[in-house]
Amino acid sequence: MPLLPFLHADLTEAGCDEAGRGCLAGPVFAAAVVLPRDFFHPLLNDSKQLTENQRDTLRFVVEKEALFWAVARVEPEEIDRINILKASFLAMHRALEKLTQQPEFVLVDGNRFVRYRELPHACIIQGDGKYASIAAASILAKTYRDAYMHDLHAQYPHYDWHSNKGYPTLAHRAAIRQHGITPFHRRSFQLLPIGEQMELF
């Protein structure tokens, strides 16, 4: 089914989405995107449904054709301090704040959100597969975070962040057991079973 261009025909809408919420390491990234009314690209979809090459192609398209866009992040130490759910909302707030023009309405992927300033919003479950602006935000959040983790891999090659991007794969957990944690790991997450975890801290 094709993505919907907007929820309200008479309002400027920004789509928001995050990437990295379920990771053991690295920041959580978020993006906010305002697309032209007539925007269309046949590849645009939920970023999880696309290949890496397709996402990279769409990143260029969105950055070139969006009316406004911004990407922001919340660092691991902030995630540990306020929890990952609040950090996801904060990352989206920061992305909205960075837009060169504020929208009139915000479409958010998911079922919960903390209101940003006085802007009305709607939470759309699986919205990155329903609305073009949310899908575009998912592309930017995902590609920016993947690039960040790929660069970080050069400093910490044991954890295979160039391939797992900080998600809790078996290889990532095995590397934590062998090498311990880094400053980029989220200490508030249970990285390993409690007995092993205590030895790392």
C-alpha positions in Angstrom: 0.0 0.0 0.0 1.4 3.4 -0.9 2.4 5.8 1.9 0.1 8.6 2.8 1.4 12.1 2.1 -0.1 13.7 5.2 -2.7 13.4 8.0 -4.0 17.0 7.7 -4.2 18.6 4.3 -4.2 22.1 5.7 -1.2 21.9 8.2 2.5 21.7 7.8 3.4 18.3 9.3 6.8 17.0 10.5 7.3 13.3 10.7 9.5 12.0 13.6 11.1 8.7 14.2 14.1 7.3 16.2 16.7 4.7 15.7 18.8 2.7 18.2 16.3 2.4 21.1 17.0 -1.3 21.5 20.8 -1.1 21.4 23.3 -1.9 24.0 25.7 0.7 22.9 25.8 4.1 21.2 23.4 7.1 21.2 19.7 7.0 20.2 19.2 9.1 17.1 16.0 10.8 15.9 15.0 12.8 12.9 12.3 15.3 12.0 11.3 15.8 8.4 8.9 18.1 6.6 8.2 16.9 3.0 6.7 18.8 0.1 3.0 18.0 -0.5 3.8 16.3 -3.8 6.8 14.3 -2.6 6.9 10.8 -3.9 9.7 8.2 -4.2 8.9 4.5 -5.1 11.5 3.2 -2.6 10.3 5.2 0.4 9.2 2.9 3.2 9.9 1.9 6.7 13.7 1.9 7.0 13.7 -1.7 8.4 12.1 -2.9 5.2 14.9 -1.6 3.0 18.4 -2.6 2.2 21.4 -0.6 3.3 22.0 0.7 -0.2 18.3 1.7 -0.6 18.5 3.6 2.7 21.6 5.4 1.6 20.0 6.3 -1.7 16.9 7.6 0.1 19.0 9.6 2.6 20.3 11.6 -0.3 16.8 12.1 -1.8 15.3 13.2 1.5 18.1 15.6 2.3 17.8 17.1 -1.1 14.0 17.3 -1.5 12.6 17.8 2.0 11.4 21.3 2.9 13.1 21.0 6.3 14.9 18.2 8.0 17.1 17.7 11.1 18.8 14.9 13.0 19.7 14.8 16.7 20.9 12.3 19.3 21.0 11.6 23.0 24.2 10.1 24.3 24.6 6.9 26.4 25.3 8.7 29.6 22.0 10.7 29.1 20.2 7.5 28.4 21.4 6.0 31.6 20.4 9.1 33.6 16.8 9.5 32.2 16.0 6.0 30.7 15.7 5.0 27.0 12.1 5.9 26.6 12.6 9.5 27.8 15.8 9.7 25.8 13.9 8.7 22.6 11.4 11.6 23.2 14.3 14.0 24.0 16.1 13.0 20.7 12.9 13.8 18.8 12.5 17.1 20.6 16.0 18.0 19.8 15.4 17.2 16.1 12.3 19.3 16.0 14.1 22.2 17.7 16.8 22.1 15.0 14.3 22.5 12.1 14.8 25.9 10.5 11.0 26.4 10.4 8.7 24.9 13.0 5.8 22.7 11.8 2.2 23.1 12.8 1.7 19.4 13.6 3.9 16.4 14.4 3.4 12.8 13.3 5.3 10.4 15.6 6.1 6.8 15.0 4.9 4.7 17.9 2.2 4.8 20.6 3.6 7.4 23.0 5.2 10.8 22.9 5.8 13.8 25.2 4.3 16.9 23.7 6.9 19.3 22.2 6.3 22.9 23.2 2.7 23.6 22.2 2.7 21.6 19.0 -0.2 19.2 18.6 0.8 15.7 17.6 -0.5 12.2 16.7 1.2 8.9 17.6 0.9 6.5 14.7 1.6 2.8 15.4 3.9 1.5 12.7 3.7 5.0 11.2 7.0 4.6 9.3 5.1 2.2 7.1 2.1 4.5 6.7 3.1 8.1 6.4 5.8 9.4 4.0 7.2 12.0 6.5 7.7 9.4 9.2 9.3 7.0 6.8 11.6 9.8 5.7 12.5 10.5 9.3 13.2 6.8 9.9 15.6 6.8 7.0 17.6 9.7 8.3 17.7 8.5 11.9 18.8 5.0 10.8 21.4 6.0 8.3 22.9 8.7 10.6 23.1 6.3 13.5 24.5 3.5 11.3 27.2 5.8 10.0 28.1 6.9 13.5 28.4 3.3 14.8 30.4 2.3 11.7 32.9 5.1 12.5 33.0 4.1 16.2 33.9 0.5 15.1 37.4 1.8 14.2 38.0 2.6 17.8 36.4 -0.6 19.2 36.7 -3.3 16.6 36.1 -6.2 19.0 32.4 -5.4 19.2 31.6 -5.6 15.4 29.6 -2.4 15.6 30.1 -2.0 11.8 27.8 -4.9 11.4 25.5 -5.1 14.5 25.4 -1.3 15.0 25.3 -1.8 18.8 22.3 -4.2 18.9 22.4 -7.2 21.3 23.6 -9.9 18.9 25.3 -13.0 20.1 28.7 -11.8 18.9 28.2 -8.4 20.6 27.4 -10.1 23.9 30.3 -12.5 23.5 32.6 -9.5 23.0 31.3 -7.8 26.2 32.1 -11.0 28.1 35.6 -11.1 26.7 36.5 -7.4 26.6 34.2 -5.7 29.1 32.3 -2.5 28.3 33.2 0.7 26.7 32.3 4.4 27.5 29.7 4.0 24.7 27.8 1.1 26.3 24.6 1.9 28.1 25.1 0.9 31.7 21.4 1.0 32.4 20.8 -1.9 30.2 21.2 -5.5 31.4 24.0 -6.4 28.9 24.6 -9.9 30.3 23.0 -12.1 33.0 23.3 -10.5 36.4 26.2 -12.6 37.7 28.4 -11.8 34.7 27.2 -8.2 34.5 28.4 -7.5 38.0 31.9 -8.6 37.1 32.0 -5.9 34.4 31.1 -3.0 36.6 
